[in-house]
Amino acid sequence: MGNSEETPEIIVVNVSLRKPVDLFGHWLCTKMNHSGLVLYLIFHPEEIPLLSGAKAIGLEVNLPSGFWDDIYRGRRKRRIDLIFQKEKDTYLVEVLDKKKPNKKDIERVKEYVRCLSRTWTMLKITPLIVCPSDSLASILLKKE
């Protein structure tokens, strides 16, 4: 990534929850983190054109706290929802439960990129934030 202070542009993508609901069912999606969107993207990265052809290589990946630190485990630790790889490109994917990221969400993802850039110095990292374009409640109402 070059300069460790440089943060690539964060790409914000909206994905409908309709497809996870159709695949996993409404009840199960209500029980899954991020309404099943994370699991759906593992099976269907092509839902986001940039990830078409990419492989999921990480799920709920704990982040190291510094360059020399091992990746640490535990609750309430910094972790990225998904990591995809396509050739030499690595995509960090943070999934939100709301339709639009706020400033805090953006800063958190920038920190994830800075953290991994110190460790993965040879990789090109592209951060994405995925937000639902609808809600589980609206999908259930449309079915009735």
N, C-alpha and C positions, 0 to 999 in steps of 0.2 A: 504494500500500500504506500510505500514511500514514507513520507512524514507521518509519524504516529499521531500528530495533532489533526491531520486531515481526516475528515469524516465524509464518506461518500453520501450522496443524496439518498434520503430514505424514500423509498417508493411506497405509496399508500394504494392499496388495492381493495375494492369491495367485492365480496363474493356472497351470493345468495345462499341462505340456509336451506332453501328448498331441496337442493340436491343431497345434502347430508340427511335430511328428513326422509326423502324418498329411499335412500340407501339403507339407513339404520332404523328408521321409524321415529315418530315424534317423541314417544315416551323415552326411548334410549337417549336421544339427543338432549332431552332436558336433564338427564343425569350425567352427561359427559361434560368435561371442561370445554369451554368455548362452543357449546352446543354441537359438538361433533365436528366442527370445522377443521381442527388439527388432524384428526384421523382421516377425514375425507381427503385432505390435501396430500396425505401420504399415499393414498391410492390413486389420486387424480391430480398430480402436480400440473398437468396441462390446463387445469382450470385457470391458472395464471400463466398467460403466454410466455413470460420470461422464464418460467420453470419447466416449460415443455421439454421433455427429454432429460430432465434432471432426476437424480436419485436422492431419496431421503436417506441421510446418513446419521441423523441425530434427532432424538425426541426428548424434550425436557432436559436439555444439556446444561449441567451446572458449569458456571464460569469460574476460572481461576481469579483470585483476588489480586494477583500481581505476576510479573514475568517469571519469577522463580518458584511460585507456588504451584503445588499440584492442584488439580481440579478437586474441589471439595464437595462433600455431600451434605445433605441435611435440609431441613425445612427453612423457609425464609431466606434462602440464599438466592443470589442472582442466577437466573437460568433463562435460556432462550427456548421458545416453544419447539421450533424445528430448524434443522440445518439441512440444506440440499446442496448437492454438488453436481456440476455439469462441466466436464473437462477440467480446466484449471480455475473455474469460477465457483465460489462458495456463496450461498445465499442464506442469510440469517432471517428467519421468519418469526415475527412476533404476532400472535393472533389476539385480537381484543374482542370484548363482548359488546362494544358500543360501535355506533356507525361512523365515528370520526375520532381520530386520536387527538388528545390534548397536548399541551406543551410538556407536561410531565412524562407522557408516554414517549414522545419524541426524544426527550433528553435521556430516558432510560435506554432506548434502543441505541442512541449514540454512544452511551457508556458501554453497552455490550460490544459494539464494534471496536471501540478503543481497547477494551479489555482483550478481545480475541486478536486484534491486530498486533499486540505486543507479543503474543505467543505464536500466532500463525503469520509470521512476517513474509513468507513467500507466496501467500494466497491473495487473490483479489476477492475482497468481501463486499457483497452488495446486500444492504439491509432492506427488508420489506416489512410493512405493517399491514396485516390483513384484517379488515373489519367486515362484519355482516352488513349486507345491504337491506336486510329485513329482520324481522324478529320471529321467534318460534310461535309467539301468540298470534301474529298476523297470518302465519301459514296455517295454523290450526283453524282460525276463523274462516279462511278461504275454503278449507276442505268441507266445512259444514254447510 
